[in-house]
Amino acid sequence: MPFKLALPSREPDRTIQTFVFCPPVEYPDLESGLNTPTPGRFPVIMDYHGGGFYFGSCLEQAPFCSKLCRELGAIVIGVDYRMAPFDKFPAALEDAEDVVRAVIDPSFAGYEPLRESVASFFRSQWFQTLGTKDERDTGKVPFPPVPNIELDIKRIGFSGASSGGNIALNMAIHAPASFGLPEWPSPIPAEYPSPVPLLLLYPSLDLRQLPSERTRHERMPRVKERKKGGNMEDQLAATYVAREMSAHVRASPGLADTSVDLHKQAKVLLILSGLDTLWEQSEIWTKKVHAEGRGSDMKTLRYEDRKHGWTQIPEIALSKEERKTRMEVLDECVRFADLTWQERDPVGIMDKEVGENVAAQGNPDAKFHETAFHDPHKNEEKEADTESV
């Protein structure tokens, strides 16, 4: 189970709620005088939940974060970022950036509290391995020393589903000055020395499109539009970012020029669900990334028969085949991050292993429509969408 940690933010009187997952370790014999567990050095992944920037919870990511934590031996930090309608763009990104700085920047206010809290958690877990419960409760077992642990800042990564994928990609984007905002660098230093995995699950990449303006796959159920009050999904989505700012590359990271604005160390795993109005945004982005010369840094896996959010939905609500592919995606995320941190070629290796389409997923002829991505107002007559970005 994760522990909760309120990290300092860039604003002195405000904190950022996080959920921190720590992997299992082996502790030294207390009588040895040693205080370094095995392992004692941990990579770090920062994860962002979905929900359209206006709802959602870190808890829905718990199975995903737990698997990354356990199988990669990583500290995984779920970031409970601020959301609309109360906190608008770029509040969510600022929170995400502040947690990155708490991981990698010794001068940032959250740097030491993060490490102290992780060490304290491991210390409490160590204590639970000593003696019997009665001995611990009656003070017959001494409390162990603070473990010597290290967060490996040369092995970091980012993950996110839907709108969380937007945030995860954003952490590796350098935005030039535009729309009245100054130049906005990535929180990852330009000279960062190691490859960084980005695990993007059906991300929202172009917020110029409101939910009702996206193309629905022909096999997706149609949704009747409300007769009164307008489209609620559109209204909620518009509370995150003003329409005039929606084309800023930090709001719509799929518009960034990846040849210059995507961090040179970024390695992207892109998971697509076919029964999803966000599918075409990612398909167009995939072509764009290749055209801009970064195709060798991105692996795309397409699941044409899967619905939006299926990897985060509780297993009890999934079919047998959906459960199978859910686990497959989680395995591929672990594999991609591991290969990236080994400084191998995760894209080239996975191309040879799995190809671009997963054969078990049925319909290889699933279509997408490029025009809807480029013209966000083309589908104004279309019925409303129910998926959250």
C-alpha positions as CSV (number, residue, x, y, z in Angstrom):
1,M,0.0,0.0,0.0
2,P,1.2,3.5,-0.7
3,F,1.7,6.1,1.9
4,K,0.4,9.7,1.6
5,L,2.8,12.6,1.5
6,A,2.1,16.3,1.2
7,L,5.1,17.8,-0.7
8,P,5.9,21.5,-0.7
9,S,5.0,23.4,-3.8
10,R,6.4,26.5,-5.4
11,E,3.8,28.4,-3.3
12,P,4.9,28.7,0.3
13,D,1.5,28.0,1.9
14,R,0.4,25.2,-0.4
15,T,1.3,21.5,-0.6
16,I,0.8,18.8,-3.2
17,Q,-0.8,15.6,-2.1
18,T,1.0,12.5,-3.4
19,F,0.7,8.7,-3.0
20,V,4.1,7.1,-2.7
21,F,4.6,3.4,-3.6
22,C,7.8,1.7,-2.2
23,P,9.0,-1.7,-3.4
24,P,9.8,-4.6,-1.1
25,V,13.3,-4.8,0.2
26,E,15.5,-7.0,2.5
27,Y,16.7,-5.4,5.7
28,P,20.1,-6.1,7.3
29,D,20.4,-8.0,10.6
30,L,19.9,-5.3,13.3
31,E,22.9,-6.6,15.2
32,S,25.2,-6.1,12.2
33,G,25.1,-2.3,12.7
34,L,24.3,-1.9,9.0
35,N,21.4,0.2,7.9
36,T,21.3,-0.1,4.1
37,P,18.5,-2.4,2.7
38,T,18.8,-4.5,-0.4
39,P,18.2,-2.8,-2.8
40,G,19.0,0.6,-1.3
41,R,18.9,2.7,-4.5
42,F,15.6,3.2,-6.4
43,P,14.5,4.6,-9.7
44,V,11.5,6.9,-9.6
45,I,8.4,7.1,-11.8
46,M,5.9,9.9,-11.5
47,D,2.4,8.9,-12.4
48,Y,-0.7,11.0,-13.3
49,H,-4.3,9.8,-13.3
50,G,-6.9,10.6,-16.0
51,G,-10.3,12.3,-15.7
52,G,-10.3,15.2,-18.2
53,F,-8.5,17.5,-15.8
54,Y,-11.7,17.9,-13.8
55,F,-12.2,14.6,-12.0
56,G,-10.4,11.4,-11.3
57,S,-8.2,10.0,-8.5
58,C,-4.7,8.6,-7.9
59,L,-6.4,5.6,-6.5
60,E,-7.6,4.4,-9.9
61,Q,-4.0,4.1,-10.8
62,A,-3.1,2.0,-7.8
63,P,-2.9,-1.4,-9.6
64,F,-0.7,0.1,-12.4
65,C,1.6,1.9,-9.9
66,S,1.9,-1.1,-7.7
67,K,3.0,-3.3,-10.6
68,L,5.6,-0.7,-11.8
69,C,6.8,-0.4,-8.2
70,R,7.1,-4.1,-7.5
71,E,8.5,-5.3,-10.8
72,L,10.9,-2.4,-11.5
73,G,11.9,-2.0,-7.9
74,A,11.0,1.7,-8.3
75,I,9.6,4.4,-6.1
76,V,6.3,5.4,-7.8
77,I,4.7,8.7,-7.0
78,G,1.1,9.3,-7.9
79,V,0.5,13.0,-8.1
80,D,-2.8,14.3,-7.0
81,Y,-2.6,17.4,-9.1
82,R,-5.1,20.4,-8.9
83,M,-8.1,20.1,-11.2
84,A,-10.7,22.3,-12.8
85,P,-13.1,23.9,-12.4
86,F,-11.5,25.5,-9.3
87,D,-7.9,25.3,-10.7
88,K,-7.4,26.0,-14.3
89,F,-4.5,25.5,-16.7
90,P,-1.6,25.5,-16.0
91,A,-2.2,24.5,-12.3
92,A,-2.0,20.7,-12.9
93,L,1.3,21.1,-14.8
94,E,2.8,23.3,-12.1
95,D,2.0,20.6,-9.5
96,A,3.5,17.9,-11.7
97,E,6.6,20.0,-12.3
98,D,7.1,20.7,-8.6
99,V,7.1,16.9,-7.8
100,V,9.7,16.4,-10.6
101,R,11.8,19.0,-8.9
102,A,11.3,17.4,-5.5
103,V,12.8,14.2,-7.1
104,I,15.8,15.7,-9.0
105,D,16.5,19.3,-7.8
106,P,18.4,19.5,-4.4
107,S,17.6,23.2,-4.2
108,F,13.8,22.6,-4.3
109,A,11.8,22.7,-1.1
110,G,10.4,19.2,-1.5
111,Y,13.8,17.5,-2.2
112,E,14.7,16.6,1.4
113,P,11.1,16.0,2.7
114,L,10.6,13.4,0.0
115,R,13.7,11.5,0.9
116,E,13.1,11.8,4.7
117,S,9.6,10.5,4.3
118,V,10.6,7.5,2.1
119,A,13.4,6.6,4.6
120,S,10.8,6.9,7.5
121,F,8.4,4.6,5.7
122,F,11.1,1.9,5.1
123,R,12.1,2.3,8.8
124,S,8.6,1.6,9.9
125,Q,8.4,-1.4,7.6
126,W,11.8,-2.7,9.0
127,F,10.4,-2.4,12.5
128,Q,7.5,-4.7,11.6
129,T,9.9,-7.4,10.7
130,L,11.5,-7.5,14.2
131,G,10.3,-9.7,17.0
132,T,6.6,-10.5,17.6
133,K,3.7,-8.1,17.7
134,D,3.6,-8.3,21.5
135,E,7.3,-7.6,21.7
136,R,6.9,-4.6,19.5
137,D,3.8,-3.3,21.3
138,T,5.5,-3.6,24.7
139,G,8.7,-1.9,23.6
140,K,10.9,-5.0,24.0
141,V,12.1,-4.6,20.4
142,P,14.3,-1.5,19.7
143,F,13.3,0.7,16.8
144,P,15.8,0.3,14.0
145,P,18.0,3.1,12.7
146,V,16.9,5.3,9.8
147,P,17.6,3.2,6.6
148,N,20.2,4.5,4.2
149,I,18.3,4.8,0.9
150,E,18.9,6.8,-2.3
151,L,16.6,7.9,-5.0
152,D,18.4,7.3,-8.3
153,I,17.9,10.6,-10.2
154,K,19.6,9.2,-13.3
155,R,16.7,6.7,-13.6
156,I,13.4,8.6,-13.7
157,G,10.3,8.1,-15.7
158,F,6.7,9.3,-16.3
159,S,3.4,7.6,-16.8
160,G,-0.2,8.6,-17.3
161,A,-3.5,7.6,-18.7
162,S,-5.8,9.8,-20.8
163,S,-5.4,13.4,-19.4
164,G,-2.6,12.0,-17.2
165,G,-0.8,11.0,-20.4
166,N,-1.0,14.7,-21.5
167,I,0.8,15.6,-18.2
168,A,3.4,12.9,-18.5
169,L,4.3,14.0,-22.0
170,N,4.3,17.6,-20.9
171,M,7.1,16.9,-18.4
172,A,9.4,16.3,-21.4
173,I,8.3,19.3,-23.5
174,H,10.1,22.6,-23.8
175,A,7.6,25.2,-24.9
176,P,8.7,28.3,-26.8
177,A,7.3,31.6,-25.8
178,S,3.7,31.9,-27.3
179,F,0.2,33.0,-26.5
180,G,1.4,35.6,-24.1
181,L,3.3,33.1,-22.0
182,P,7.1,33.2,-21.7
183,E,9.4,30.3,-22.7
184,W,8.5,27.3,-20.6
185,P,11.3,24.8,-20.3
186,S,10.9,21.1,-19.3
187,P,11.6,20.4,-15.6
188,I,14.0,17.8,-16.9
189,P,17.3,19.7,-17.4
190,A,18.4,20.0,-21.0
191,E,21.7,18.3,-20.1
192,Y,20.1,15.4,-18.3
193,P,22.4,12.4,-19.0
194,S,20.1,9.4,-19.1
195,P,17.1,8.2,-21.3
196,V,13.7,8.8,-19.8
197,P,10.7,6.5,-20.4
198,L,7.3,8.1,-21.0
199,L,4.5,5.6,-20.6
200,L,1.5,7.2,-22.3
201,L,-1.8,5.3,-22.2
202,Y,-4.4,6.6,-24.7
203,P,-3.4,10.2,-24.0
204,S,-5.3,13.4,-24.8
205,L,-2.9,15.3,-27.0
206,D,-5.0,18.1,-28.6
207,L,-7.3,20.1,-26.3
208,R,-8.4,22.3,-29.2
209,Q,-11.1,19.6,-29.7
210,L,-13.9,19.5,-27.2
211,P,-15.2,16.0,-26.4
212,S,-18.2,16.4,-28.7
213,E,-16.0,17.5,-31.6
214,R,-14.0,14.3,-31.8
215,T,-14.7,11.5,-34.3
216,R,-16.4,8.4,-32.9
217,H,-15.4,5.1,-34.3
218,E,-18.2,3.5,-36.2
219,R,-18.3,0.6,-33.7
220,M,-18.7,2.8,-30.7
221,P,-22.2,3.3,-29.4
222,R,-23.8,6.6,-30.2
223,V,-24.7,8.9,-27.4
224,K,-27.8,11.1,-27.5
225,E,-27.1,14.8,-27.0
226,R,-28.8,16.6,-24.2
227,K,-31.8,18.7,-25.3
228,K,-31.3,21.2,-22.5
229,G,-28.2,22.7,-21.0
230,G,-25.8,21.9,-23.8
231,N,-23.0,19.3,-23.7
232,M,-21.8,18.8,-20.1
233,E,-18.6,17.1,-21.2
234,D,-17.7,20.2,-23.3
235,Q,-18.6,22.6,-20.5
236,L,-16.4,20.8,-18.0
237,A,-13.5,20.4,-20.4
238,A,-13.6,24.1,-21.1
239,T,-13.2,24.9,-17.4
240,Y,-9.6,23.6,-17.6
241,V,-8.2,25.7,-20.4
242,A,-9.7,28.7,-22.2
243,R,-10.4,28.1,-25.9
244,E,-8.0,30.8,-26.9
245,M,-5.2,29.0,-24.9
246,S,-6.0,25.5,-26.0
247,A,-3.5,25.5,-28.9
248,H,-0.6,26.3,-26.6
249,V,1.8,23.3,-26.7
250,R,1.6,22.8,-22.9
251,A,-2.2,22.5,-23.2
252,S,-2.0,20.4,-26.4
253,P,1.5,18.7,-26.3
254,G,0.7,16.8,-29.5
255,L,1.2,20.2,-31.3
256,A,4.8,20.5,-30.1
257,D,7.6,20.2,-32.7
258,T,9.2,17.0,-31.3
259,S,12.3,17.6,-33.4
260,V,13.3,20.5,-31.1
261,D,10.8,20.6,-28.2
262,L,10.6,17.0,-27.0
263,H,13.5,16.3,-24.6
264,K,16.3,14.5,-26.4
265,Q,16.4,11.8,-23.8
266,A,12.7,11.0,-24.1
267,K,11.6,7.5,-25.1
268,V,7.9,7.1,-25.6
269,L,5.7,4.0,-25.3
270,L,2.2,4.9,-26.7
271,I,-0.7,2.6,-26.0
272,L,-3.8,3.2,-28.1
273,S,-7.4,1.9,-27.5
274,G,-9.4,1.7,-30.8
275,L,-12.8,2.3,-29.4
276,D,-11.9,5.7,-28.2
277,T,-12.4,9.2,-29.6
278,L,-8.8,10.0,-28.6
279,W,-7.4,7.3,-31.0
280,E,-7.1,9.6,-34.0
281,Q,-5.2,12.3,-32.1
282,S,-2.5,9.7,-31.3
283,E,-2.5,8.3,-34.8
284,I,-1.8,11.7,-36.3
285,W,0.8,12.4,-33.6
286,T,2.5,9.2,-34.4
287,K,2.9,10.2,-38.0
288,K,4.0,13.7,-36.9
289,V,6.7,12.3,-34.6
290,H,8.1,10.1,-37.4
291,A,8.0,13.0,-39.9
292,E,9.9,15.2,-37.4
293,G,12.7,12.6,-37.1
294,R,11.8,11.2,-33.6
295,G,10.2,7.9,-34.7
296,S,13.1,5.8,-33.4
297,D,12.3,7.2,-30.0
298,M,8.6,6.1,-29.9
299,K,6.9,2.6,-29.8
300,T,3.2,2.5,-30.6
301,L,1.0,-0.5,-29.6
302,R,-2.5,-0.5,-31.0
303,Y,-5.4,-2.4,-29.4
304,E,-8.2,-1.8,-31.9
305,D,-10.9,-3.6,-29.9
306,R,-10.3,-2.1,-26.6
307,K,-12.3,0.8,-25.0
308,H,-10.9,4.0,-23.5
309,G,-9.6,3.4,-20.0
310,W,-9.7,-0.4,-20.0
311,T,-6.3,-0.7,-18.4
312,Q,-7.4,1.3,-15.4
313,I,-10.9,-0.2,-15.0
314,P,-11.3,-2.7,-12.1
315,E,-10.9,-6.3,-13.4
316,I,-14.3,-7.3,-12.1
317,A,-15.8,-5.0,-14.8
318,L,-13.7,-6.5,-17.7
319,S,-14.2,-9.4,-20.0
320,K,-11.7,-12.3,-20.0
321,E,-10.0,-10.9,-23.1
322,E,-9.9,-7.4,-21.7
323,R,-8.3,-8.6,-18.5
324,K,-5.7,-10.5,-20.6
325,T,-4.8,-7.4,-22.6
326,R,-4.9,-5.2,-19.5
327,M,-2.1,-7.3,-18.0
328,E,-0.3,-7.4,-21.3
329,V,-0.2,-3.6,-21.4
330,L,1.1,-3.4,-17.9
331,D,3.8,-5.9,-18.8
332,E,4.8,-3.9,-21.8
333,C,5.1,-0.8,-19.7
334,V,7.4,-2.5,-17.2
335,R,9.5,-4.0,-20.1
336,F,9.8,-0.6,-21.9
337,A,10.9,1.3,-18.7
338,D,13.4,-1.5,-17.8
339,L,15.0,-1.5,-21.3
340,T,15.1,2.3,-21.3
341,W,16.9,2.5,-17.9
342,Q,19.3,-0.2,-19.1
343,E,20.2,2.3,-21.9
344,R,19.3,-0.3,-24.5
345,D,17.0,0.5,-27.5
346,P,13.5,-0.2,-26.2
347,V,11.8,0.8,-29.4
348,G,14.0,-1.4,-31.6
349,I,13.9,-4.3,-29.3
350,M,10.1,-4.2,-28.9
351,D,9.6,-3.7,-32.6
352,K,11.2,-7.1,-33.1
353,E,9.3,-8.7,-30.3
354,V,5.7,-7.4,-30.7
355,G,5.4,-5.4,-33.9
356,E,2.9,-2.5,-34.1
357,N,-0.4,-4.2,-33.8
358,V,-1.3,-6.9,-31.3
359,A,-2.7,-9.7,-33.3
360,A,-5.1,-10.9,-30.6
361,Q,-7.0,-7.6,-30.8
362,G,-9.2,-8.3,-33.7
363,N,-10.0,-5.7,-36.3
364,P,-6.9,-4.5,-38.1
365,D,-8.9,-2.4,-40.4
366,A,-10.1,0.1,-37.7
367,K,-10.2,3.5,-39.3
368,F,-9.4,7.0,-38.1
369,H,-10.0,10.3,-39.8
370,E,-7.2,12.8,-40.1
371,T,-9.4,15.7,-40.9
372,A,-11.0,15.8,-37.4
373,F,-7.6,16.3,-35.8
374,H,-6.7,19.2,-38.0
375,D,-10.1,20.9,-37.9
376,P,-11.5,20.7,-34.4
377,H,-14.8,22.3,-35.4
378,K,-15.5,19.9,-38.3
379,N,-17.7,17.6,-36.2
380,E,-20.0,20.2,-34.6
381,E,-23.1,18.3,-35.7
382,K,-21.9,15.1,-34.2
383,E,-23.5,13.6,-31.1
384,A,-21.8,14.1,-27.8
385,D,-19.0,12.0,-26.5
386,T,-18.9,10.4,-23.1
387,E,-15.2,9.6,-22.7
388,S,-13.2,11.8,-20.5
389,V,-9.8,12.9,-21.7
